[in-house]
């Protein structure tokens, strides 16, 4: 039996916000009337927050096919170090996760990992945007949801068909909203920084026009659409308006979109290159407001590791993506909680309880009888980001050298300690 004593338990699902002891046995949180027996292991969490393990609904573990960037184990270890107990992987691997057999293989390989790892499956065969996959079979095989993330579904007719199937089948489609004819492969936001660098920019409307399209398709079909990595003010406004109309839409953003602006490109170069790109101060303010209002439902990392030699290429040639699992909670605490923009209950809801609910997962809660997936963190401990110490194989992050406030001390999954600071 594990005893976590003296910790401040914050559990949005059960509404718990109090100092209390948690007893864990056989991978479950024990009801109070069964607790109290001598513990084999004791964690004194005095001065710390005890919360449901984080559920990161948007990661890229690069496995199979690009394991020089990340594999399932290195990704799972990075997740555990960041307080994440459930990570949901996008299907843009090599080969793409686009068949029931591929879903089953990944789930089988994930069984021995320190955390829960689940797959998305592709909307289109090979993520080429032309031929549909067998959507019902993919969900039956264990895919958490469907997405062509990394390669937007440009064919509106295909997306409409997929959303009709999602409405009938009760599953979620996560949309990477960018119009490729506008976004192309441009490295930075279209604006002051792109002009200063003298390179073409990725305009905000490339995202917004696809957000509008998919909101309209979801409204027409009655499907649940999830908008991934929201980065612009107008996207937030469109989602907020759609919610008022009753459209079944949820949305996520990432820590870099509420903490950083396009100016980071000038300081960090390709280490700050992401898709969609970092935007303006106005967009950052709107993202924060969307988190406060409920327009944005979840925070996910879009953890997208690359090899060092790839990110060392010139800005216009380097791949987009950063490693975010090991900094996400600290960035959220630093930029949202310690600034007074959100309370701890809201931060944990956005990073654990809400993403679990969006995907229909029995996670994001630590009441009696729940699976003991738990993060224990010191909300006030300051530390400096050192990518060389990341468990992730990808070491590229615009937060390198940043001083953050809030540190994961223990991560517990299935009742076992899988990370200790």
SULHU-V874854 format. One record per residue. N is the residue number from 1. RES is the residue in three letters. SS is DSSP state (H for helix, E for strand, - for the rest). PSI is psi in degrees with one decimal (999 if undefined). NEAR is the number of other C-alpha atoms within 12 Angstrom. Layout:
N	RES	SS	PSI	NEAR
N	RES	SS	PSI	NEAR
This chain:
1	UNK	-	140.0	25
2	UNK	E	131.7	31
3	UNK	E	123.5	31
4	UNK	E	108.4	40
5	UNK	E	151.5	27
6	UNK	E	9.5	22
7	UNK	E	154.3	31
8	UNK	E	103.2	30
9	UNK	E	125.5	37
10	UNK	E	109.2	38
11	UNK	E	98.9	39
12	UNK	-	-35.1	32
13	UNK	-	-46.0	29
14	UNK	-	-3.7	21
15	UNK	-	22.8	20
16	UNK	E	130.8	25
17	UNK	E	75.4	23
18	UNK	E	157.3	22
19	UNK	E	123.6	22
20	UNK	E	163.3	26
21	UNK	E	146.1	32
22	UNK	E	133.4	46
23	UNK	E	135.9	39
24	UNK	E	131.3	41
25	UNK	E	138.3	30
26	UNK	-	37.7	18
27	UNK	-	4.6	23
28	UNK	E	153.4	30
29	UNK	E	127.7	34
30	UNK	-	143.6	28
31	UNK	-	153.6	19
32	UNK	H	-37.0	16
33	UNK	H	-12.6	12
34	UNK	H	-7.9	17
35	UNK	-	171.1	23
36	UNK	-	-12.3	20
37	UNK	-	159.4	18
38	UNK	-	135.1	14
39	UNK	-	142.1	18
40	UNK	-	-28.6	14
41	UNK	E	137.0	19
42	UNK	E	130.3	21
43	UNK	E	118.4	29
44	UNK	E	106.3	24
45	UNK	-	25.5	28
46	UNK	-	131.8	22
47	UNK	-	3.3	22
48	UNK	-	162.9	31
49	UNK	E	133.7	42
50	UNK	E	117.9	47
51	UNK	E	164.4	55
52	UNK	E	140.1	52
53	UNK	-	143.9	54
54	UNK	E	146.3	52
55	UNK	E	103.8	51
56	UNK	E	106.6	56
57	UNK	E	12.4	54
58	UNK	E	92.7	51
59	UNK	E	160.8	47
60	UNK	E	110.1	51
61	UNK	-	-1.6	49
62	UNK	-	15.1	36
63	UNK	-	117.2	36
64	UNK	-	165.5	28
65	UNK	-	-27.6	19
66	UNK	-	48.7	23
67	UNK	-	-5.0	23
68	UNK	-	-19.2	22
69	UNK	-	-39.6	35
70	UNK	-	151.4	36
71	UNK	-	178.3	34
72	UNK	H	-40.7	41
73	UNK	H	-48.0	29
74	UNK	H	-37.2	32
75	UNK	H	-41.0	45
76	UNK	H	-38.6	46
77	UNK	H	-40.3	35
78	UNK	H	-42.5	45
79	UNK	H	-46.9	55
80	UNK	H	-39.6	47
81	UNK	H	-23.7	41
82	UNK	-	5.8	48
83	UNK	-	8.5	50
84	UNK	E	126.3	54
85	UNK	E	-12.1	49
86	UNK	E	123.8	51
87	UNK	E	135.4	48
88	UNK	E	118.3	44
89	UNK	E	134.8	50
90	UNK	-	155.1	47
91	UNK	-	6.6	43
92	UNK	-	58.5	37
93	UNK	-	-172.2	36
94	UNK	-	100.6	19
95	UNK	-	164.2	22
96	UNK	-	145.2	37
97	UNK	-	86.8	46
98	UNK	-	11.6	42
99	UNK	-	156.2	34
100	UNK	H	-34.3	27
101	UNK	H	-40.6	22
102	UNK	H	-38.9	32
103	UNK	H	-46.4	38
104	UNK	H	-39.5	26
105	UNK	H	-43.6	21
106	UNK	H	-43.0	38
107	UNK	H	-38.9	28
108	UNK	H	-43.0	19
109	UNK	H	-26.1	22
110	UNK	H	-10.9	28
111	UNK	-	-34.3	18
112	UNK	-	7.9	16
113	UNK	-	158.1	29
114	UNK	-	-19.0	33
115	UNK	-	174.4	42
116	UNK	E	127.3	41
117	UNK	E	123.3	44
118	UNK	E	152.8	44
119	UNK	E	147.4	48
120	UNK	-	160.3	46
121	UNK	E	157.4	49
122	UNK	-	147.5	51
123	UNK	-	-38.5	51
124	UNK	E	151.2	35
125	UNK	H	124.4	29
126	UNK	H	11.8	28
127	UNK	H	34.2	34
128	UNK	-	-8.7	24
129	UNK	-	16.6	27
130	UNK	-	-52.2	23
131	UNK	-	134.5	21
132	UNK	E	149.4	32
133	UNK	-	177.3	31
134	UNK	-	88.3	27
135	UNK	H	-47.6	42
136	UNK	H	-40.1	31
137	UNK	H	-35.5	26
138	UNK	H	-43.0	34
139	UNK	H	-41.4	36
140	UNK	H	-33.7	21
141	UNK	H	-15.4	27
142	UNK	-	7.7	31
143	UNK	-	136.0	41
144	UNK	-	-29.5	42
145	UNK	-	-179.4	48
146	UNK	E	144.9	55
147	UNK	E	146.4	51
148	UNK	-	30.4	43
149	UNK	-	138.8	42
150	UNK	-	-24.9	40
151	UNK	-	97.4	34
152	UNK	-	146.3	39
153	UNK	-	97.7	40
154	UNK	-	-26.6	32
155	UNK	-	107.7	26
156	UNK	H	-34.4	23
157	UNK	H	-40.8	18
158	UNK	H	-43.8	27
159	UNK	H	-37.6	42
160	UNK	H	-43.4	30
161	UNK	H	-43.3	30
162	UNK	H	-41.3	44
163	UNK	H	-35.6	42
164	UNK	H	-42.0	27
165	UNK	H	-37.6	30
166	UNK	H	-40.8	33
167	UNK	H	-40.2	25
168	UNK	H	-34.6	17
169	UNK	H	-8.5	22
170	UNK	-	30.6	26
171	UNK	-	174.6	36
172	UNK	E	143.1	42
173	UNK	E	125.8	50
174	UNK	E	128.0	48
175	UNK	E	126.4	45
176	UNK	-	103.3	43
177	UNK	-	93.9	44
178	UNK	-	132.0	41
179	UNK	-	113.5	32
180	UNK	H	-26.1	26
181	UNK	H	-24.1	17
182	UNK	H	-41.1	24
183	UNK	H	-37.2	29
184	UNK	-	-132.0	23
185	UNK	-	34.3	30
186	UNK	-	145.8	31
187	UNK	-	-23.9	38
188	UNK	E	166.9	45
189	UNK	E	141.7	41
190	UNK	-	115.1	31
191	UNK	-	-149.4	25
192	UNK	H	-40.8	23
193	UNK	H	-41.9	28
194	UNK	H	-37.4	29
195	UNK	H	-40.7	17
196	UNK	H	-37.9	17
197	UNK	H	-14.1	21
198	UNK	-	33.4	15
199	UNK	-	156.3	20
200	UNK	-	149.4	23
201	UNK	E	162.2	32
202	UNK	E	105.3	38
203	UNK	-	150.2	34
204	UNK	H	-34.8	35
205	UNK	H	-18.2	29
206	UNK	H	-35.9	35
207	UNK	H	-47.3	40
208	UNK	H	-36.2	32
209	UNK	H	-32.2	26
210	UNK	H	-32.9	35
211	UNK	H	-46.6	44
212	UNK	H	-44.8	32
213	UNK	H	-48.1	33
214	UNK	H	-29.9	48
215	UNK	H	-41.3	43
216	UNK	H	-40.8	30
217	UNK	H	-39.6	33
218	UNK	H	-39.6	39
219	UNK	H	-42.0	27
220	UNK	H	-39.3	23
221	UNK	H	-18.4	24
222	UNK	-	13.3	29
223	UNK	-	163.0	33
224	UNK	E	110.0	40
225	UNK	E	136.5	47
226	UNK	E	124.4	42
227	UNK	E	118.3	49
228	UNK	-	157.1	48
229	UNK	-	62.7	44
230	UNK	-	133.0	53
231	UNK	-	-8.0	54
232	UNK	-	157.4	46
233	UNK	H	-40.9	33
234	UNK	H	-34.3	29
235	UNK	H	-43.5	39
236	UNK	H	-44.7	43
237	UNK	H	-40.5	29
238	UNK	H	-42.5	34
239	UNK	H	-42.0	45
240	UNK	H	-44.3	33
241	UNK	H	-41.5	25
242	UNK	H	-39.4	30
243	UNK	H	-38.4	27
244	UNK	H	-30.5	15
245	UNK	-	-6.6	17
246	UNK	-	10.9	19
247	UNK	-	139.5	26
248	UNK	-	80.9	35
249	UNK	E	136.9	42
250	UNK	E	163.8	43
251	UNK	E	153.2	47
252	UNK	E	156.5	44
253	UNK	E	178.9	48
254	UNK	-	156.9	49
255	UNK	H	-37.0	46
256	UNK	H	-21.8	47
257	UNK	H	-20.8	47
258	UNK	H	-1.9	42
259	UNK	H	-25.6	37
260	UNK	-	156.8	36
261	UNK	-	175.8	34
262	UNK	-	-20.3	43
263	UNK	-	-20.4	28
264	UNK	H	-25.3	30
265	UNK	H	-38.5	32
266	UNK	H	-30.3	23
267	UNK	H	-34.8	19
268	UNK	H	-5.8	26
269	UNK	H	-134.2	32
270	UNK	H	-19.9	35
271	UNK	H	-18.1	44
272	UNK	H	12.1	41
273	UNK	-	118.3	48
274	UNK	-	162.3	48
275	UNK	-	126.6	46
276	UNK	-	165.5	47
277	UNK	-	162.7	46
278	UNK	-	141.1	49
279	UNK	-	-150.3	44
280	UNK	-	171.7	32
281	UNK	H	-36.6	23
282	UNK	H	-41.5	23
283	UNK	H	-41.7	31
284	UNK	H	-44.6	33
285	UNK	H	-38.4	26
286	UNK	H	-36.3	32
287	UNK	H	-45.5	46
288	UNK	H	-44.3	41
289	UNK	H	-37.0	25
290	UNK	H	-35.1	37
291	UNK	H	-37.8	42
292	UNK	H	-37.9	27
293	UNK	H	-18.7	22
294	UNK	-	0.2	31
295	UNK	-	-37.0	35
296	UNK	-	126.2	45
297	UNK	-	-24.2	43
298	UNK	E	156.3	46
299	UNK	E	124.7	53
300	UNK	-	160.1	50
301	UNK	-	-29.7	50
302	UNK	-	40.6	39
303	UNK	E	115.4	47
304	UNK	E	78.7	44
305	UNK	-	149.0	44
306	UNK	-	160.0	36
307	UNK	-	152.7	28
308	UNK	H	-40.1	26
309	UNK	H	-27.5	19
310	UNK	H	-46.0	25
311	UNK	H	-12.9	32
312	UNK	-	-7.6	22
313	UNK	-	161.9	18
314	UNK	-	152.9	18
315	UNK	-	-44.9	29
316	UNK	-	-11.1	29
317	UNK	-	-21.6	19
318	UNK	-	149.3	28
319	UNK	-	155.4	33
320	UNK	-	142.6	36
321	UNK	-	146.5	39
322	UNK	-	163.5	49
323	UNK	-	120.1	49
324	UNK	-	-5.9	51
325	UNK	-	-37.0	54
326	UNK	-	-1.0	49
327	UNK	-	-8.5	50
328	UNK	H	-47.5	49
329	UNK	H	-42.7	48
330	UNK	H	-38.5	42
331	UNK	H	-43.4	43
332	UNK	H	-42.1	46
333	UNK	H	-42.2	40
334	UNK	H	-44.9	32
335	UNK	H	-17.8	31
336	UNK	H	-49.6	37
337	UNK	H	-51.8	27
338	UNK	-	-12.7	22
339	UNK	-	-4.0	16
340	UNK	-	8.7	16
341	UNK	-	-34.3	24
342	UNK	-	150.7	25
343	UNK	-	173.3	24
344	UNK	H	-38.4	36
345	UNK	H	-42.4	32
346	UNK	H	-41.4	33
347	UNK	H	-45.5	42
348	UNK	H	-38.0	50
349	UNK	H	-47.4	42
350	UNK	H	-29.2	49
351	UNK	H	-5.6	52
352	UNK	H	-67.8	45
353	UNK	H	-45.8	40
354	UNK	H	-48.1	38
355	UNK	H	-35.1	45
356	UNK	H	-42.8	38
357	UNK	H	-40.0	26
358	UNK	H	-41.8	38
359	UNK	-	1.5	40
360	UNK	-	32.3	20
361	UNK	-	144.9	28
362	UNK	-	60.8	27
363	UNK	-	-177.9	41
364	UNK	-	28.0	42
365	UNK	-	149.2	40
366	UNK	-	46.2	42
367	UNK	-	176.8	34
368	UNK	-	129.0	25
369	UNK	-	-12.2	26
370	UNK	-	154.4	30
371	UNK	E	139.5	32
372	UNK	-	72.7	42
373	UNK	-	109.6	47
374	UNK	E	140.5	53
375	UNK	E	136.3	53
376	UNK	E	123.0	48
377	UNK	E	152.3	43
378	UNK	E	111.4	30
379	UNK	E	-14.0	36
380	UNK	E	-8.7	21
381	UNK	E	130.0	22
382	UNK	E	144.5	20
383	UNK	E	160.0	23
384	UNK	E	130.6	21
385	UNK	-	121.7	28
386	UNK	-	95.9	21
387	UNK	H	-26.5	28
388	UNK	H	-22.9	18
389	UNK	H	0.3	19
390	UNK	-	143.7	29
391	UNK	-	-30.0	30
392	UNK	-	145.1	43
393	UNK	-	-22.5	38
394	UNK	-	122.7	38
395	UNK	-	6.2	36
396	UNK	-	122.5	43
397	UNK	-	138.8	45
398	UNK	-	-6.2	37
399	UNK	-	3.8	33
400	UNK	-	127.1	28
401	UNK	-	-5.6	17
402	UNK	-	147.4	21
403	UNK	E	115.9	21
404	UNK	E	159.3	32
405	UNK	E	110.1	28
406	UNK	E	121.3	34
407	UNK	E	134.6	35
408	UNK	E	130.5	44
409	UNK	E	-39.5	34
410	UNK	E	143.3	36
411	UNK	E	129.8	41
412	UNK	E	126.5	44
413	UNK	E	131.2	45
414	UNK	-	29.0	32
415	UNK	-	2.8	36
416	UNK	E	139.7	31
417	UNK	E	117.9	32
418	UNK	E	-8.4	33
419	UNK	E	136.9	32
420	UNK	E	127.7	21
421	UNK	-	999	20
